[in-house]
Structure formats: C-alpha cells, structure tokens
Amino acid sequence: MENNIENIILEHLKALRAGQGKIEYELKEIKGRLSSLESSVASGRRDTVLQQEDIYRQQAAIDRIKERIDRIERRLDLTE
C-alpha cells in the first residue's frame, strides 16, 4: 500500500515537472514575442519622430519663403 502511495506521488511530481517545463517553454516564447513587439513599437515611435522633424523643417522653409514673398511685395508696392 505504501509503495502505491509513493508511486502515485512520484507520478504527480513527474506530471508537475512536465507541466512546469511546458510553462517555461511558453514563457520563453512569450518573452521573445514581447521583445519583438517592443522593437516594433520603438521603431514606430522613431518613424513618427522623424516624420514630425520633416514637418517642422518644411514649415520653417515655408515660413522663410513667405517672408521673402512679403518682402518682395513690399518692395514692389504690391501690398494693400
């Protein structure tokens, strides 16, 4: 009887160890996928920052062109 109890306990321990191994494997997979997701988010943020910088540069160029046009209009007396 005692031998059966030991066998049952051993079987349960083996099942627990196998379940733990599966959980560890899945956790490693999830960590890898999370790292990939974090990299994608960081890349998207970099792209957004670069696009925003382009917009600021374009706006600065437009402002300089507008100032030049205003100055030309004043010199030619084209302003109202």
N, C-alpha and C positions, 0 to 999 in steps of 0.2 A: 504494500500500500504506500509506504513511504517512498519507494522507488518511483511509483506512478506520479506522486506529487512532485518529485524532483524533475521528472521528465516533462510534466506539464509546465512547471516554472521555467525550465530551460527552453521549451518551445515558445513560451510567451516572450522570454528575453530575446530569442532569435527573431521573432516577429517584430518586436520593438526595435531591434537593431536594424533590421531591413527597412522598416518604416522610416527610421531616422536617416538612413543612407539616402532614401528617396527624397526626403525633405531637404537634405543637404545639397543634393544634385539640383533640385528645383530652385533652391535659394541661389546657387551659383548662377544658374540660367537667368533668374530674375535680376540679379546684380549686373550681369552683362547687358541685359536689355535696358536696364535703368541707366547704365553708363552711356549706352548708345543714344538714348533719349536725351540725356543731359547734354551730350555733344551736339545733337541736332538743335536743341533749344539755344545753346550758346552760339551756334552758327547762325541761326535765325536772328538773334539779337545783334550779332556783328553786322549782318546784312542790313538790318534796319538802321543801325548807326551810320553805316556807310551811305545809305540812301539819304538819310537826313543831312549828312555832311554835304552831299551833292546838291541837295535842295538849297542849303544855306549859301553855297558857293554860287549857284545860279542866281539866287536872289540878290547877292552882292553885285554880281555882274550886271544884272538888270537895273539895279539902283544906280550904278556908275553910268550906264548908257542913258538912263533917264536924266541924270544930272547934266550930262553932255548935251542932250537934246534941248533941255531947258535953257542952258547957257547959249546955245546956237540960236534958239528962238528969241532970246532977249537981245542978242547982238544984231539980229536981223529985224528987230522990232516986229516980230510976228505974234507976240503975246497980246492978249486982250486986256 
